[in-house]
Amino acid sequence: MSGNFSDTLTDTAALQTIGDWLRWTYSRFNEHDLFYGHGSDNSWDEACHLVLQALELPWDFDPSFYSSRVTATESVRLAILVRRRIEEKIPTAYLLNKAWFAGMPFYVDERVLVPRSPVAELIANGFQPWLGDAEVTRVMDLCTGSGCIGIACAMAFPEAQVDLLDISPDALEVARINIDQFEFWDRVEAVESDVFSALGHGDDAPKYQVIISNPPYVDAEDMSDLPDEYHHEPELGLASGNDGLDLTRRILREASEYLTDDGILIVEVGNSCYALDEAFPDVPFTWLEFEQGGHGVFLLTAADLKKYLSNF
C-alpha cells in the first residue's frame, strides 16, 4: 500500500498498551513499501526496534508486560516516529539517534552510515585465530564513521590504543560523541585523514597489529538502485567508483606500511567481493565466514600485502 499515512493517525487514539503499539506499528509497516537493512531485516523486528527503544525498554523486555499502558506523551512520540519511518523512509536508527553494534548502543545521525557490519563477530572473537599470540597494542579503524568498530575493538582489547580515521569532519564529530559516551578519552582518538595521509611515512609512521576498515564499496550500478532509506545516508560513505573498489585499491597499496610484521588487514567490500577477486586473481584473499550472517569481508596478512604489492 502507498499513499498518505497521516490519514490513519486517528487510529492511534485506541492504542493504550505496549502490545497495542507493537501490533499496530507492525501492521502499518506491512502496508507500506519499506526497506529493512539498517539493523533489522523484517517488519516485526523493525517495529520492535522502534517501539521498545522509543520507550527506553530493553531488547529482552518480558512480553508479559506488553499489557503495560503507554502514556499520552509517549503515544504522541510513537505516532510521529512511525509516520516519519513510513512517509519519509528514514531508517529507525536515525529517528532514534541510536544503533546497536557488538552489543553496544552508539549515537548515530545522518552524518554517518548506520552500523550494520558483520565484523562485530570477529571483534568478539579477538580476531582469532589470525592474531595468534600477538599482543595487540594498537588498532586502526579506517573510514570509521560513527566509530563503532574501533570503539568495540577498544572494549575487546583493554590495553590497546585505537585510532579512528575518516576523511569526513562531520563523521568524526559523531565518532567523538561516541568516544565521550564510552569514556575512552585516554585510548581512542579520532583523526581526520584521507585514508592514511595523516599518519606520515617511514620510520615515524605508527604501526598497527590490526587495521580494520568498512570503507565505501557500493558500485555505480548499485548506487543508482539503492532503496529510499539509503539516500538518508552520506553518499561519501557508500559510493566508491564504477566497481566499488576505488578506496579499497588505495588501502591495499598503502596498508602494509602501517602494519606490524605480524599484523593483519581486514576490509569489508560487500557485493564488490566478486569484482575484487576478478581484479586481483593472484592475490590469496581470505574470505571470512560468519556464524551470524554476512559476507564480503577479506583478510590479508602484512606478509601477503608486501608479497603481492605489485599487483595493486
C-alpha positions, 0 to 999 in steps of 0.5 A: 500500500502507498499513499498518505499515512497521516490519514490513519493517525486517528487510529492511534487514539485506541492504542493504550498498551505496549502490545497495542503499539507493537501490533499496530506499528507492525501492521502499518509497516506491512502496508507500506513499501519499506526497506529493512537493512539498517539493523533489522531485516523484517517488519516485526523486528523493525517495529520492535526496534522502534517501539521498545527503544522509543520507550527506553525498554530493553531488547529482552523486555518480558512480553508479559508486560506488553499489557503495560499502558503507554502514556499520552506523551509517549503515544504522541512520540510513537505516532510521529516516529512511525509516520516519519519511518513510513512517509519519509523512509528514514531508517529507525536508527536515525529517528532514534539517534541510536544503533546497536553494534557488538552489543553496544548502543552508539549515537548515530545521525545522518552524518554517518552510515548506520552500523550494520557490519558483520565484523562485530563477530570477529571483534568478539572473537579477538580476531582469532585465530589470525592474531595468534599470540600477538599482543595487540597494542594498537588498532586502526579503524579506517573510514570509521564513521560513527566509530563503532568498530574501533570503539568495540575493538577498544572494549575487546582489547583493554590495553590497546590504543585505537585510532579512528580515521575518516576523511569526513569532519562531520563523521568524526564529530559523531565518532567523538560523541561516541568516544565521550559516551564510552569514556575512552578519552585516554585510548581512542582518538579520532583523526581526520585523514584521507585514508592514511595521509595523516599518519606520515611515512617511514620510520615515524609512521605508527604501526598497527597489529590490526587495521580494520576498515568498512570503507565505501564499496557500493558500485555505480550500478548499485548506487543508482538502485539503492532503496529510499532509506539509503539516500538518508545516508552520506553518499561519501560513505557508500559510493566508491567508483564504477566497481566499488573498489576505488578506496579499497585499491588505495588501502591495499597499496598503502596498508602494509606500511602501517602494519606490524610484521605480524599484523593483519588487514581486514576490509569489508567490500560487500557485493564488490567481493566478486569484482575484487577477486576478478581484479586481483586473481593472484592475490590469496584473499581470505574470505571470512565466514560468519556464524551470524550472517554476512559476507564480503569481508577479506583478510590479508596478512602484512606478509601477503600485502608486501608479497603481492604489492605489485599487483595493486 
